[in-house]
Amino acid sequence: MSSKHSIYHDLVVDATINKVFNVISNPNELMYWWPLKCQGVPELNNTYNFYFSEEFNWFGKVVSIEKNKQFFIKMTTADSDWVDTTFGFELIKNGNSTQLSFSHLNWSKCNTHFKTSSFCWAMLLNGLKNYVEKGIIIPFEERT
């Protein structure tokens, strides 16, 4: 019997829910804290391209989106451990801040790549927070 594994991270971002939603769903904003290049339209069933390098040129499909509430992508072309996993964000207004709940679901193995990805997501989400709150952009080559 195989069980699935999931990554979860929660954080508070000191910004409006609209600003945070834009940073997690707009390809031009995603490039400031995650991939080197990104293309896609934040609409249901639209395909996103997450380009990290020639070797890591990944694609995913928007499987759930509700403006200022949630945004989820199911990976379709990626590292074999990532294919058919779904990552995304749920947002809740928290005064003048936004509660961001991140998940990356449906991993088939709790292997080294799963554990490394969990750590990387935590670092990237911290980068997202610093970008939104302070305008800090970590150069792509320095992102984990």
Number of C-alpha atoms within 10 A of each C-alpha: 2 6 9 11 15 17 18 15 14 15 14 15 24 19 18 18 23 14 14 24 21 16 20 22 25 15 21 14 18 19 21 21 25 24 20 16 17 20 16 18 13 23 16 15 15 13 20 22 18 24 18 17 11 7 9 13 16 21 20 25 21 23 18 16 19 14 14 20 16 19 23 24 26 24 25 18 17 17 13 11 16 23 18 18 21 21 22 22 24 19 23 16 17 15 11 10 15 23 21 25 16 22 19 23 18 19 20 18 15 13 12 9 14 19 13 12 16 18 14 14 20 19 15 17 21 15 21 25 22 17 17 21 13 10 12 14 15 17 12 15 8 6 15 15
